[in-house]
């Protein structure tokens, strides 16, 4: 029985063992079948199979061979990979680190790869017998080549990454170094500013101990070494002009010949003293509600006395009369002064309104934009501790006035001092009538203010007088203006001082606010104050010129063509501002200032001969501005260049903007300047509105420039002016209605007319001066009358040019962030106003030659030198002969333009130029 159970147990165990063995064997077989492949799917193999099965279109043999080669390369890559992995895997399995399943996966993939290689060989032999023996050799070479390329690329990328990291590291170190230097420099500046304040405080304290106290203390100039000095540009320029005064400036017109030299000498003095100046010039005027009163009767009388004295040889009397009848209008010189500062690398800005308020902001700014301020004592009206009132470079000293000392001396509070300064009057407001007979700072006036405690109480105490009752409004507006004067902040915004306390009706005493962008352009010198002041207060003024403006031609010119230019200027500016500003502007003239409202001369948009809409269809043409400028070697575009870009119909039509075409903004300074000049030419009818082709006047400029390609750059503006005056028939051989020449010099009328026309033409360009001495030669009032015409035209064309560039910028016609606005401003046209000197030289020479009846030109030149005097001859930068040659060269240029005009001008005027040229042809140098 036991043997039976033993047999049963044995059989049962055997069956169980077989079942267990079968279970594990089955699972192992399934694992082998389900083992994850060693390599991903063979895409190269699948691509070859797809091409092989492709029927529409059928793959070419070349395509199949290429796909098979890629399949072979994939096989080679896998063989190489398995060779590297096999030995490593075998060792790991032997050590028990890896399981059999991994080895199983590898073994299965190895067999599959063997089958793949056999298949590739078989496929290769179908294309060409024996190719299967060499296909893998070729594939191996290609794999190795790609591998080496990959290694090379990775190496290159690695090197580039390392180089980039090195550059970043060097940049970081440089930034750190610059920041450290900046911090050290800022620390030094704070120390210098503090040291300056401490030294001044010590010296002021020492001075206050003296028995005889002085409000002004003098210090050595060395204290200002290495500091940034804010300078009131208007005060500084006034002092410079006084040192560069042309004694006969009222008799020759133009700008002082010594102005440039005087400015450059001042700048050299600042440089020698290691002072870094920042000039701040005043901008717009504060609002004046009353109509301007233009009364030049006294000036006119004094000028007439001066000319009578000149005619009788009493030059001392003439100079005395001129000195009391003429002051240089600083705003007319600002753009010229800014150009000189720019050329010498000196910083400058123009304040939105008063320069003094801007200087106070700059000094009080936490960033210490300036360390000290050089201005007039009136700066103490603002919240500032001390002011440098004068600098003596010869004595190497400077003077300082301390506000605290002034208040103590007058025994006034800060508010009372402000009131006293307002009552004293100045450029911004009239003097308080009771203080008109005596100084507001006289003891009696100060005591009177102290008794009433405030200026308002003082005015109200005697407000029964009608004149004084009106002064209340003046006082209140001026007080608010001083406390809340607008300034340009360092982030480019215009805001009032003490903004948190500023009233809501600032427009009542400052004027209506313009966009911040406009104020920024003012600060860069792009637009002067004349046009904007007229726009804001709705009034403009025309004062009598140096010749007194007695001719009907001059007065009609003001009421005709000049009013049209003003209308164009105002329309350009108004087009980009709120419609509130689209209103008429009344121009008050000195010769008819008492007109009734119905008789007033009002600038309106309908006076403009060419409208803003007419110049809005410009786009970049097919010609490249940059390349064309470079080709002809021109640094700054001029009229000739702009006209040449549209000289033929194809080029002109390419600049016409289609109705629905989007305007691309201009990105370079040269493109902006060229577009600006082109539009200016179009506004003045040198370019046709509809076609952009040159008009007869534009063609005249082109023909003249082509005939004389080496003409100096300064002839461009002068030729433009000449053609404008030809169009109005003011550049003519005919005398004006008010002729000042009483004595006939030449008996021959043809000679007289020729001399008059040629000398007028020559006076359109300025004589070149050394700037070290002043003109003391002969004067000519008739040429001065013509110079007055030239001056008023030049000035208004300058305003038109500024209004045009402002309109272009506000209309987003330019990429503003790509422009240097100071470069743009200093290169705007019509910057110079010539004197009559070159016209006088030409007139003297031609008359001398004609009177002597001689053809000896050298002898005539010597006589001219003698007649103008050695002093006058020495003022010229070139010799008299060279100046005469310049004058005649410009005549030739203008005459060539006149010939080109043909029937565009009257036959009478054309004949005048022809007769003058015939007469002067043999007499030119």
KARADA-V235910 format. One line per field, one symbol per residue. ss: DSSP state (a for helix, b for strand, c for the rest). phi: phi as a letter, one per 20 degrees, with the letter a starting at -180 (. if undefined). burial: b if it has 9 or more other ideal C-beta (glycine too) atoms within 8 Angstrom, else e. A space follows every 50 residues. Layout:
# KARADA-V235910
ss: ???
phi: ???
burial: ???
This chain:
# KARADA-V235910
ss: caaaaaaaaaaaaaaaaaaaaaaaaaaaaaaaaaccccccccaaaaaaaa aaacbccbccaaaaaaaaaaaaaaaaaaaaaaaaaaaaaaaaaaccccca aaaaaaaaaaaaaaaaaaaaaaaaaaacccaaaaaaaaaaaaaaaaaaaa aaaaaaaaaaaaaaaaaaaaaaaaaaaaaaaaaaaaaaaaaaaaaaaaaa aaaaaaaacccccccbbbbbaaaacccbbbbbaaaaaaaaaaacccccaa aaccccccaaaaaaaaaaaaaacccbbbbbbcccccccccccccccaaaa aaaaaaaaaaacccaaaaaaaaaccccccaaacaaaaaaaaaacccbbbb ccccaaaaaaaaaacccccccbbbccaaaaaccccbbbbbbbccccbbbb bbaaaaaaaacccaaaaaaaaaaaccccccccaaacccccccaaaaaaaa aaccaaaaaaaccccaaaaaaaaaaaaaaaaaaccbbbcccccbbbccaa accccaaacccccccaaaaaaaacccccaaaaaaaaacbbbbcccccccc caaaaaaaaaaaaaaaaaaaaaaaccccaaacccbbbbbaaaccccaaac bbbcaaacccccaaaccbccccccaaaaaaaaccccccaaaaaaccccaa aaaccbcccccccccbccaaaaaaaaaaaaaaacccbccccccbcaaaaa aaaaaaacccccccaaaaaaaaaaaaacccccccccccccccccccccaa aaaaaaaaaaaaccccccbcccccccccccaaaaaaaaaaaaaaaaaaaa aaaaaaaaaacccbcaaaccaaaaaaccccccccccaaaaaaaaaaaaaa aaccccaaaaaaaaaaaacaaaaaabcccaaaaaaaaaaaaaaaaaaaaa aaaaccaaaaaaaaaaaaaaaaacc
phi: .ffffffffffffffffffffffffffffffffeffffdfgeffffffff ffefdcffffffffffffffffffffffffffffefffffffffenfdef ffffgfffffffffffffffffffffebfnfffdffffffffffffffff ffffffffffffffffffffffffffffffffffffffffffffffffff ffffffffeffeedfdddcffffefmdedfcfffffffffffedfefdgf edmmdgfefgffffffffffffelddececdfdfeffdfeffddcdgfff fffffffffffenefffffffffedbcfeggfdgfffffffffemdfbbd ffcefffffffffefgflfcdbcdbegffffeebfbceebcdffelcbdc ddfgfffffelcefffffffffffnrfebffggfefecffefgfffffff femcfffffffcfffffffffgfffffffffffcffceffdnddbfflgf dffedfffcdoffefgfffffffenfbeegffffffdmcccdefffenme ffffffffedfffffffffffffffddgfgeecfcededfebfdffgfef edecfffffcefffdedebfefeefffffffemdecgcfgfffffcfdgf ffffeeefgdfeeeffdcfffffffffffffffemecfffdmeffgffff fffffffcfeffgffffffgfgfffffeldebefffgdeeeedfedffff ffffffffffffffdefedfndcdfcefcbfffffffffffffgffffff ffffffffffeleceffedeffffffdffmeddfeegfffffffffffff ffldefffffffffgffenffffffffdfgffffffffffggffffffff flffcffffffgfffffffegedfe
burial: eeeeeeeeeeeeeeeeeeeeeeeeeeeeeebbeebebbeeebebbbbbee beebeeeebeeebbbebbbbbbbbbbbbbbbbeebbeebbebbeeeeeee ebbbbbebbbebbeebbeebbbbbbebeeebbeebbebbbebbeebeeee eeeeeeeeeeeeeeeeeeeeeeeeeeeeeeeeeeebeebbebbeebeebb eebbeebeeeeebeeebebebebbbebbbbbbbbbbbbebbeebbbebbb bbbbbbbbbebbbbebbebbeebebbbbbbbbbbbbbeeeebebebeebb ebbbbbbebbeeeeeebbbebbeebbebebeebbbbbbbbbbeeebebbb bbbbbbbbbbbbbebeebbbbbbbbbebbbbbebebbbbebbbeebbbbb bbbebbbeebebeeebbbbbbbbbbeeeeebbbebeeeebeeeebbebbb ebebbbbbbeebbeeeebbebbebbbbbbbbbbbbbbbbeeeebebbeee ebeeebbebbbeeeeeebbbbbbbbbbbbbbbbbbbbbbbbbebbbbbbe bebbbebbbbbbbbbbbbbbbbbbbbbeeebeeebbbbbbeebeeeeeeb bebebebbebebebbeebbebeeebbebbeeeeeeebbbbbbbbbbbeee bbbbbbbeeeeeeeebebbbbbbbbbbbbbbbbbbbbbeebbbbbbbbbb bbbbbeebeebeebbbbbbbbbbbbbebebbebeebeeebbeeeebeeee bbbbbbbbbbbbbbbbbebbbeebbbbebbbbbbbbbbbbbbbbbbbbbb bbbbbbbbbbeebbeeeebebbbbbbebbbbbbbbbbbbbbbbbbbbbbb ebeeeebebbbebbbebbbeebbebbeeebeebbbbbbbbbbbbbbbbeb beeebeeebbebbebbbebbeebee
